[in-house]
Amino acid sequence: MRAVLQRVTRASVEVDGSVVGRIHHGLMVLLGVAKGDNESDIAYMVEKVRSLRIFSDEQGKMNRSLTDVDGAVLLVSQFTLLGRTDNGRRPSFDEAALPDLAKRLYEQVAADLRACGTSVETGVFAAHMSVTLVNDGPVTFVVDSRERR
């Protein structure tokens, strides 16, 4: 499971011209589900999203987590994060999970974040979406559950 976490002051996602998800202060999370991902990848990702200390404290140091600042999450599925571009000019998506599994795990990440008390808005799985955000910092991190130690 691979995610791009962007600290935002606001973010929204539209489908067919209608806003389907909107947050203020928090994280825009683009999430790609890989073949072989399972419950342990979900748990790892939920923990990282909630606890990674990437929000500023009073001294301006990244020392606070999403939970510490009572931030929200805008979670958007993005299989292209699993695209490989090392061979040729067309990306290969062989590492991405099949849509049925990807949707189930994506929805479970959202549900588990909510179960922990995090406010979560989402995009629409497999829809063509327009995402708008104001990256705060800018602060952006890539988290990959396959690279955990």
Secondary structure, 3 states (H helix, E strand, C coil): CEEEEEEEEEEEEEECCEEEEEEEEEEEEEEECECCCCHHHHHHHHHHHHHCCCEECCCCCEEECCCCCCCEEEEEECHHHHCECCCCCCCECCCECCHHHHHHHHHHHHHHHHHCCCEEEECCCCCCCEEEEEEEEEEEEEEEHHHCC
